[in-house]
């Protein structure tokens, strides 16, 4: 169990976030994450090529996007 905690800490220290992590965070489908990120103009880091390549988003950009999308209920 300790190994999982250490691994989790390493992931959160990364400046990047995966589409699957965002899908869990936003509680939506992976395809929705891709669509939202594209429309929001989030920067993508593409590792590899083609359908087997990996995509990562810049964590700080994601946080800024979320902050910008907050709606006040006044």
Biopython code that builds the backbone (N, CA, C, O; Angstrom):
import numpy as np
from Bio.PDB.StructureBuilder import StructureBuilder

atoms = [
    (1, "UNK", "N", (0.829, -1.193, 0.000)),
    (1, "UNK", "CA", (0.000, 0.000, 0.000)),
    (1, "UNK", "C", (0.873, 1.256, 0.000)),
    (1, "UNK", "O", (0.526, 2.267, -0.610)),
    (2, "UNK", "N", (1.986, 1.176, 0.679)),
    (2, "UNK", "CA", (2.886, 2.325, 0.716)),
    (2, "UNK", "C", (3.402, 2.664, -0.675)),
    (2, "UNK", "O", (3.568, 3.836, -1.011)),
    (3, "UNK", "N", (3.656, 1.633, -1.489)),
    (3, "UNK", "CA", (4.143, 1.845, -2.854)),
    (3, "UNK", "C", (3.130, 2.662, -3.660)),
    (3, "UNK", "O", (3.518, 3.567, -4.398)),
    (4, "UNK", "N", (1.841, 2.353, -3.526)),
    (4, "UNK", "CA", (0.804, 3.089, -4.248)),
    (4, "UNK", "C", (0.787, 4.558, -3.833)),
    (4, "UNK", "O", (0.626, 5.440, -4.676)),
    (5, "UNK", "N", (0.953, 4.819, -2.544)),
    (5, "UNK", "CA", (0.970, 6.205, -2.069)),
    (5, "UNK", "C", (2.156, 6.958, -2.652)),
    (5, "UNK", "O", (2.021, 8.111, -3.061)),
    (6, "UNK", "N", (3.320, 6.311, -2.690)),
    (6, "UNK", "CA", (4.502, 6.955, -3.247)),
    (6, "UNK", "C", (4.330, 7.193, -4.737)),
    (6, "UNK", "O", (4.710, 8.247, -5.246)),
    (7, "UNK", "N", (3.763, 6.225, -5.437)),
    (7, "UNK", "CA", (3.535, 6.363, -6.873)),
    (7, "UNK", "C", (2.555, 7.498, -7.138)),
    (7, "UNK", "O", (2.755, 8.278, -8.069)),
    (8, "UNK", "N", (1.506, 7.602, -6.341)),
    (8, "UNK", "CA", (0.512, 8.657, -6.498)),
    (8, "UNK", "C", (1.153, 10.030, -6.327)),
    (8, "UNK", "O", (0.819, 10.963, -7.057)),
    (9, "UNK", "N", (2.063, 10.162, -5.378)),
    (9, "UNK", "CA", (2.740, 11.427, -5.144)),
    (9, "UNK", "C", (3.580, 11.821, -6.356)),
    (9, "UNK", "O", (3.602, 12.989, -6.742)),
    (10, "UNK", "N", (4.271, 10.849, -6.957)),
    (10, "UNK", "CA", (5.089, 11.129, -8.127)),
    (10, "UNK", "C", (4.234, 11.660, -9.276)),
    (10, "UNK", "O", (4.649, 12.575, -9.986)),
    (11, "UNK", "N", (3.056, 11.097, -9.458)),
    (11, "UNK", "CA", (2.181, 11.509, -10.545)),
    (11, "UNK", "C", (1.722, 12.943, -10.338)),
    (11, "UNK", "O", (1.703, 13.719, -11.293)),
    (12, "UNK", "N", (1.355, 13.315, -9.131)),
    (12, "UNK", "CA", (0.865, 14.668, -8.889)),
    (12, "UNK", "C", (1.976, 15.703, -8.966)),
    (12, "UNK", "O", (1.698, 16.890, -9.141)),
    (13, "UNK", "N", (3.236, 15.277, -8.838)),
    (13, "UNK", "CA", (4.355, 16.204, -8.972)),
    (13, "UNK", "C", (4.653, 16.532, -10.430)),
    (13, "UNK", "O", (5.398, 17.470, -10.712)),
    (14, "UNK", "N", (4.087, 15.777, -11.347)),
    (14, "UNK", "CA", (4.334, 15.977, -12.771)),
    (14, "UNK", "C", (3.678, 17.277, -13.246)),
    (14, "UNK", "O", (2.586, 17.622, -12.794)),
    (15, "UNK", "N", (4.336, 17.991, -14.152)),
    (15, "UNK", "CA", (3.721, 19.211, -14.703)),
    (15, "UNK", "C", (2.645, 18.882, -15.740)),
    (15, "UNK", "O", (2.001, 19.786, -16.272)),
    (16, "UNK", "N", (2.450, 17.600, -16.026)),
    (16, "UNK", "CA", (1.485, 17.182, -17.039)),
    (16, "UNK", "C", (0.385, 16.323, -16.436)),
    (16, "UNK", "O", (0.558, 15.721, -15.376)),
    (17, "UNK", "N", (-0.749, 16.276, -17.128)),
    (17, "UNK", "CA", (-1.873, 15.456, -16.693)),
    (17, "UNK", "C", (-2.410, 14.711, -17.916)),
    (17, "UNK", "O", (-2.498, 15.276, -19.006)),
    (18, "UNK", "N", (-2.761, 13.459, -17.730)),
    (18, "UNK", "CA", (-3.220, 12.638, -18.849)),
    (18, "UNK", "C", (-4.719, 12.855, -19.084)),
    (18, "UNK", "O", (-5.434, 13.295, -18.184)),
    (19, "UNK", "N", (-5.185, 12.548, -20.287)),
    (19, "UNK", "CA", (-6.620, 12.647, -20.558)),
    (19, "UNK", "C", (-7.449, 11.728, -19.663)),
    (19, "UNK", "O", (-8.570, 12.080, -19.294)),
    (20, "UNK", "N", (-6.923, 10.568, -19.312)),
    (20, "UNK", "CA", (-7.662, 9.676, -18.421)),
    (20, "UNK", "C", (-7.789, 10.262, -17.021)),
    (20, "UNK", "O", (-8.832, 10.124, -16.382)),
    (21, "UNK", "N", (-6.735, 10.917, -16.540)),
    (21, "UNK", "CA", (-6.813, 11.587, -15.235)),
    (21, "UNK", "C", (-7.855, 12.701, -15.271)),
    (21, "UNK", "O", (-8.613, 12.884, -14.318)),
    (22, "UNK", "N", (-7.887, 13.445, -16.378)),
    (22, "UNK", "CA", (-8.880, 14.514, -16.509)),
    (22, "UNK", "C", (-10.294, 13.949, -16.576)),
    (22, "UNK", "O", (-11.223, 14.527, -16.011)),
    (23, "UNK", "N", (-10.460, 12.827, -17.260)),
    (23, "UNK", "CA", (-11.782, 12.200, -17.336)),
    (23, "UNK", "C", (-12.281, 11.836, -15.941)),
    (23, "UNK", "O", (-13.459, 12.015, -15.634)),
    (24, "UNK", "N", (-11.392, 11.331, -15.104)),
    (24, "UNK", "CA", (-11.772, 11.026, -13.722)),
    (24, "UNK", "C", (-12.047, 12.309, -12.945)),
    (24, "UNK", "O", (-13.027, 12.392, -12.206)),
    (25, "UNK", "N", (-11.188, 13.298, -13.110)),
    (25, "UNK", "CA", (-11.320, 14.560, -12.382)),
    (25, "UNK", "C", (-12.623, 15.272, -12.737)),
    (25, "UNK", "O", (-13.318, 15.792, -11.864)),
    (26, "UNK", "N", (-12.941, 15.287, -14.024)),
    (26, "UNK", "CA", (-14.134, 15.989, -14.497)),
    (26, "UNK", "C", (-15.367, 15.094, -14.553)),
    (26, "UNK", "O", (-16.459, 15.569, -14.866)),
    (27, "UNK", "N", (-15.212, 13.834, -14.262)),
    (27, "UNK", "CA", (-16.297, 12.846, -14.275)),
    (27, "UNK", "C", (-17.030, 12.852, -15.615)),
    (27, "UNK", "O", (-18.246, 13.031, -15.687)),
    (28, "UNK", "N", (-16.245, 12.650, -16.667)),
    (28, "UNK", "CA", (-16.800, 12.591, -18.013)),
    (28, "UNK", "C", (-16.012, 11.578, -18.833)),
    (28, "UNK", "O", (-15.034, 11.006, -18.353)),
    (29, "UNK", "N", (-16.440, 11.364, -20.061)),
    (29, "UNK", "CA", (-15.773, 10.408, -20.946)),
    (29, "UNK", "C", (-14.451, 10.974, -21.455)),
    (29, "UNK", "O", (-14.259, 12.188, -21.523)),
    (30, "UNK", "N", (-13.567, 10.086, -21.801)),
    (30, "UNK", "CA", (-12.268, 10.480, -22.357)),
    (30, "UNK", "C", (-12.460, 11.297, -23.628)),
    (30, "UNK", "O", (-11.744, 12.274, -23.846)),
    (31, "UNK", "N", (-13.412, 10.911, -24.467)),
    (31, "UNK", "CA", (-13.673, 11.650, -25.708)),
    (31, "UNK", "C", (-14.139, 13.078, -25.405)),
    (31, "UNK", "O", (-13.837, 14.004, -26.158)),
    (32, "UNK", "N", (-14.867, 13.253, -24.312)),
    (32, "UNK", "CA", (-15.293, 14.601, -23.906)),
    (32, "UNK", "C", (-14.098, 15.442, -23.488)),
    (32, "UNK", "O", (-14.041, 16.635, -23.786)),
    (33, "UNK", "N", (-13.143, 14.827, -22.801)),
    (33, "UNK", "CA", (-11.920, 15.535, -22.403)),
    (33, "UNK", "C", (-11.203, 16.051, -23.640)),
    (33, "UNK", "O", (-10.801, 17.214, -23.687)),
    (34, "UNK", "N", (-11.039, 15.194, -24.643)),
    (34, "UNK", "CA", (-10.363, 15.604, -25.870)),
    (34, "UNK", "C", (-11.080, 16.777, -26.533)),
    (34, "UNK", "O", (-10.441, 17.736, -26.966)),
    (35, "UNK", "N", (-12.397, 16.699, -26.612)),
    (35, "UNK", "CA", (-13.188, 17.761, -27.238)),
    (35, "UNK", "C", (-13.101, 19.072, -26.456)),
    (35, "UNK", "O", (-12.900, 20.135, -27.043)),
    (36, "UNK", "N", (-13.252, 18.996, -25.134)),
    (36, "UNK", "CA", (-13.186, 20.190, -24.287)),
    (36, "UNK", "C", (-11.807, 20.831, -24.377)),
    (36, "UNK", "O", (-11.693, 22.048, -24.523)),
    (37, "UNK", "N", (-10.760, 20.015, -24.290)),
    (37, "UNK", "CA", (-9.392, 20.529, -24.338)),
    (37, "UNK", "C", (-9.101, 21.193, -25.681)),
    (37, "UNK", "O", (-8.453, 22.239, -25.735)),
    (38, "UNK", "N", (-9.578, 20.588, -26.758)),
    (38, "UNK", "CA", (-9.364, 21.163, -28.088)),
    (38, "UNK", "C", (-10.061, 22.514, -28.203)),
    (38, "UNK", "O", (-9.464, 23.480, -28.679)),
    (39, "UNK", "N", (-11.315, 22.590, -27.773)),
    (39, "UNK", "CA", (-12.071, 23.839, -27.854)),
    (39, "UNK", "C", (-11.498, 24.920, -26.943)),
    (39, "UNK", "O", (-11.572, 26.108, -27.256)),
    (40, "UNK", "N", (-10.924, 24.499, -25.806)),
    (40, "UNK", "CA", (-10.340, 25.457, -24.853)),
    (40, "UNK", "C", (-8.955, 25.909, -25.291)),
    (40, "UNK", "O", (-8.414, 26.872, -24.749)),
    (41, "UNK", "N", (-8.381, 25.221, -26.267)),
    (41, "UNK", "CA", (-7.050, 25.580, -26.745)),
    (41, "UNK", "C", (-5.935, 25.180, -25.793)),
    (41, "UNK", "O", (-4.888, 25.828, -25.752)),
    (42, "UNK", "N", (-6.154, 24.109, -25.022)),
    (42, "UNK", "CA", (-5.120, 23.648, -24.101)),
    (42, "UNK", "C", (-3.939, 23.077, -24.880)),
    (42, "UNK", "O", (-4.127, 22.374, -25.872)),
    (43, "UNK", "N", (-2.740, 23.375, -24.436)),
    (43, "UNK", "CA", (-1.528, 22.844, -25.074)),
    (43, "UNK", "C", (-1.441, 21.347, -24.832)),
    (43, "UNK", "O", (-1.769, 20.858, -23.751)),
    (44, "UNK", "N", (-0.991, 20.622, -25.859)),
    (44, "UNK", "CA", (-0.851, 19.170, -25.753)),
    (44, "UNK", "C", (0.596, 18.778, -25.977)),
    (44, "UNK", "O", (1.272, 19.304, -26.861)),
    (45, "UNK", "N", (1.049, 17.858, -25.173)),
    (45, "UNK", "CA", (2.352, 17.242, -25.370)),
    (45, "UNK", "C", (2.071, 15.867, -25.968)),
    (45, "UNK", "O", (1.454, 15.021, -25.321)),
    (46, "UNK", "N", (2.522, 15.645, -27.198)),
    (46, "UNK", "CA", (2.278, 14.373, -27.882)),
    (46, "UNK", "C", (3.546, 13.538, -27.839)),
    (46, "UNK", "O", (4.586, 13.941, -28.360)),
    (47, "UNK", "N", (3.451, 12.370, -27.215)),
    (47, "UNK", "CA", (4.570, 11.447, -27.099)),
    (47, "UNK", "C", (4.302, 10.273, -28.017)),
    (47, "UNK", "O", (3.303, 9.573, -27.847)),
    (48, "UNK", "N", (5.158, 10.048, -28.970)),
    (48, "UNK", "CA", (4.938, 8.986, -29.931)),
    (48, "UNK", "C", (4.098, 9.487, -31.090)),
    (48, "UNK", "O", (3.783, 10.674, -31.182)),
    (49, "UNK", "N", (3.742, 8.571, -31.967)),
    (49, "UNK", "CA", (2.977, 8.941, -33.153)),
    (49, "UNK", "C", (1.795, 8.007, -33.352)),
    (49, "UNK", "O", (1.784, 6.883, -32.849)),
    (50, "UNK", "N", (0.822, 8.473, -34.076)),
    (50, "UNK", "CA", (-0.322, 7.647, -34.433)),
    (50, "UNK", "C", (-1.218, 7.311, -33.263)),
    (50, "UNK", "O", (-1.189, 7.971, -32.225)),
    (51, "UNK", "N", (-2.017, 6.271, -33.449)),
    (51, "UNK", "CA", (-3.003, 5.911, -32.426)),
    (51, "UNK", "C", (-2.364, 5.353, -31.158)),
    (51, "UNK", "O", (-3.022, 5.299, -30.118)),
    (52, "UNK", "N", (-1.104, 4.939, -31.216)),
    (52, "UNK", "CA", (-0.422, 4.411, -30.039)),
    (52, "UNK", "C", (0.343, 5.476, -29.269)),
    (52, "UNK", "O", (0.968, 5.174, -28.252)),
    (53, "UNK", "N", (0.303, 6.708, -29.734)),
    (53, "UNK", "CA", (0.983, 7.794, -29.048)),
    (53, "UNK", "C", (0.216, 8.219, -27.799)),
    (53, "UNK", "O", (-0.981, 7.964, -27.667)),
    (54, "UNK", "N", (0.927, 8.867, -26.895)),
    (54, "UNK", "CA", (0.312, 9.362, -25.666)),
    (54, "UNK", "C", (0.174, 10.874, -25.728)),
    (54, "UNK", "O", (1.001, 11.563, -26.326)),
    (55, "UNK", "N", (-0.875, 11.376, -25.105)),
    (55, "UNK", "CA", (-1.126, 12.815, -25.035)),
    (55, "UNK", "C", (-1.117, 13.226, -23.573)),
    (55, "UNK", "O", (-1.655, 12.520, -22.721)),
    (56, "UNK", "N", (-0.512, 14.356, -23.283)),
    (56, "UNK", "CA", (-0.541, 14.930, -21.943)),
    (56, "UNK", "C", (-0.865, 16.416, -22.081)),
    (56, "UNK", "O", (-0.487, 17.061, -23.059)),
    (57, "UNK", "N", (-1.564, 16.940, -21.095)),
    (57, "UNK", "CA", (-1.884, 18.363, -21.052)),
    (57, "UNK", "C", (-1.080, 19.028, -19.949)),
    (57, "UNK", "O", (-0.687, 18.376, -18.982)),
    (58, "UNK", "N", (-0.836, 20.321, -20.092)),
    (58, "UNK", "CA", (-0.088, 21.073, -19.088)),
    (58, "UNK", "C", (-1.012, 21.307, -17.886)),
    (58, "UNK", "O", (-2.061, 21.940, -18.006)),
    (59, "UNK", "N", (-0.603, 20.787, -16.740)),
    (59, "UNK", "CA", (-1.427, 20.817, -15.526)),
    (59, "UNK", "C", (-1.853, 22.242, -15.143)),
    (59, "UNK", "O", (-3.011, 22.468, -14.794)),
    (60, "UNK", "N", (-0.927, 23.195, -15.209)),
    (60, "UNK", "CA", (-1.246, 24.573, -14.834)),
    (60, "UNK", "C", (-2.290, 25.190, -15.767)),
    (60, "UNK", "O", (-3.136, 25.969, -15.328)),
    (61, "UNK", "N", (-2.230, 24.841, -17.049)),
    (61, "UNK", "CA", (-3.241, 25.324, -17.995)),
    (61, "UNK", "C", (-4.611, 24.743, -17.661)),
    (61, "UNK", "O", (-5.627, 25.430, -17.767)),
    (62, "UNK", "N", (-4.632, 23.478, -17.261)),
    (62, "UNK", "CA", (-5.890, 22.841, -16.879)),
    (62, "UNK", "C", (-6.478, 23.542, -15.655)),
    (62, "UNK", "O", (-7.674, 23.832, -15.618)),
    (63, "UNK", "N", (-5.642, 23.811, -14.657)),
    (63, "UNK", "CA", (-6.122, 24.496, -13.456)),
    (63, "UNK", "C", (-6.638, 25.892, -13.790)),
    (63, "UNK", "O", (-7.663, 26.317, -13.257)),
    (64, "UNK", "N", (-5.943, 26.602, -14.660)),
    (64, "UNK", "CA", (-6.372, 27.945, -15.067)),
    (64, "UNK", "C", (-7.706, 27.865, -15.811)),
    (64, "UNK", "O", (-8.578, 28.710, -15.606)),
    (65, "UNK", "N", (-7.872, 26.865, -16.665)),
    (65, "UNK", "CA", (-9.131, 26.677, -17.388)),
    (65, "UNK", "C", (-10.272, 26.426, -16.401)),
    (65, "UNK", "O", (-11.341, 27.027, -16.509)),
    (66, "UNK", "N", (-10.035, 25.535, -15.441)),
    (66, "UNK", "CA", (-11.070, 25.230, -14.448)),
    (66, "UNK", "C", (-11.441, 26.472, -13.646)),
    (66, "UNK", "O", (-12.620, 26.718, -13.388)),
    (67, "UNK", "N", (-10.450, 27.245, -13.254)),
    (67, "UNK", "CA", (-10.710, 28.460, -12.479)),
    (67, "UNK", "C", (-11.541, 29.455, -13.296)),
    (67, "UNK", "O", (-12.444, 30.108, -12.772)),
    (68, "UNK", "N", (-11.220, 29.556, -14.580)),
    (68, "UNK", "CA", (-11.934, 30.471, -15.468)),
    (68, "UNK", "C", (-13.386, 30.045, -15.702)),
    (68, "UNK", "O", (-14.245, 30.884, -15.972)),
    (69, "UNK", "N", (-13.655, 28.749, -15.597)),
    (69, "UNK", "CA", (-14.987, 28.213, -15.869)),
    (69, "UNK", "C", (-15.895, 28.169, -14.644)),
    (69, "UNK", "O", (-17.067, 27.809, -14.757)),
    (70, "UNK", "N", (-15.365, 28.533, -13.467)),
    (70, "UNK", "CA", (-16.198, 28.543, -12.266)),
    (70, "UNK", "C", (-17.296, 29.592, -12.388)),
    (70, "UNK", "O", (-17.058, 30.703, -12.862)),
    (71, "UNK", "N", (-18.494, 29.229, -11.957)),
    (71, "UNK", "CA", (-19.632, 30.127, -12.038)),
    (71, "UNK", "C", (-20.097, 30.457, -10.622)),
    (71, "UNK", "O", (-20.338, 29.567, -9.806)),
    (72, "UNK", "N", (-20.218, 31.747, -10.354)),
    (72, "UNK", "CA", (-20.691, 32.192, -9.042)),
    (72, "UNK", "C", (-22.213, 32.133, -9.003)),
    (72, "UNK", "O", (-22.879, 32.483, -9.977)),
    (73, "UNK", "N", (-22.751, 31.696, -7.892)),
    (73, "UNK", "CA", (-24.209, 31.555, -7.751)),
    (73, "UNK", "C", (-24.796, 32.726, -6.957)),
    (73, "UNK", "O", (-25.594, 32.515, -6.044)),
    (74, "UNK", "N", (-24.412, 33.936, -7.294)),
    (74, "UNK", "CA", (-24.938, 35.124, -6.587)),
    (74, "UNK", "C", (-26.261, 35.558, -7.116)),
    (74, "UNK", "O", (-26.830, 36.535, -6.629)),
]
sb = StructureBuilder()
sb.init_structure("model")
sb.init_model(0)
sb.init_chain("A")
sb.init_seg("    ")
for serial, (resi, resn, name, xyz) in enumerate(atoms, 1):
    if name == "N":
        sb.init_residue(resn, " ", resi, " ")
    sb.init_atom(name, np.array(xyz, "f"), 0.0, 1.0, " ", f" {name:<3s}", serial, name[0])
structure = sb.get_structure()
